Amino acid sequence: MERFYQIFITVDDEGNITTAEMGRYIIRLEPCDFFFVVNEEEYKEIEPNIKNYKVALNGYRSELVLKESVEETPTETPTEPTN
């Protein structure tokens, strides 16, 4: 039998996660902005990396998505000084 997990999330104005409660049997007493149900495989990926996710709206649907990685600025190759 497949296991499902609950994820209760609150976010800031940009969709960044400010709080997250995750587990199999959660009774949340405080309001949350978003609620997701995921299977065990998804949970094992999301749970230890929740700080790397954010909530994005796709039309009227909310999605838990990975944040875009920060682009590194290319480093210049040092050149030898000319005499």
N, C-alpha and C positions, 0 to 999 in steps of 0.2 A: 504494500500500500504506500502510495506516494505521500511524503510529508510536506506540509505547507507551513510557511512562516509569515508572521505579520510584521510589518514595518510601519511605525507611526513616526511622522516627520513634521517638524516645523522649519520654516525657511525664512530668509530675509527677503528684501525686495527683488534681489537678483536670482533667487532660486537656490542660493547656497544654504546648505543644511546647518541649522543652528542647534537643533536637538534631534535625537533619534532614539527610539525604543524599539528593540527587535527581539523576537522570540516566537515560540509556538503558541503559548497561551497567555496573551497579555490583556489585561483589563486596564485601559487607560482612563484615568479620572479627569485629566486636564484636556482641553481641546487641542487638536493638532491641525495642521494645514493640509496634510496629505496622508493617505493610508494606502499601503501596497500589500498584496499577498504574492509571495514568490515561492517557487519550489525549492527543494533542498539544495540542488546544484547552484541555483542563482544565489541563495542565501550564503552558501560557503564562499562565494566570490565577493558578495557585497559586504557582509558583516565585518571582516577585518579591514576593509578598505573604504568604509562609509565616508571618510573625510575626502575621498577622491571623487565623490558623486555629488550631483546637484539635481534639482527637479526642473524639468523643462516642460513647457506647455506645447503640445502639438495639436493645434485646433482646440477642442474642448477636452482633450485627454492629457493627463499628466504622465510623465515618464521619468524614471530614475535613470539618469545618464551619467557617464563619466565626464568629468570636467575636461575641457580642452587642456592639453599639456602646455606648459609655458614654453614659448619658443625661445630657444637660446640664441643670443646674438653671436654671429660668427666671430671668431677671434682671428685677428690678423696674424699672418705668419711673420715672425721677426725677420727682418732683412739685415744683411751685414752692412755696417756703415761703409760709405765710400770715402776714400781719402783724397 
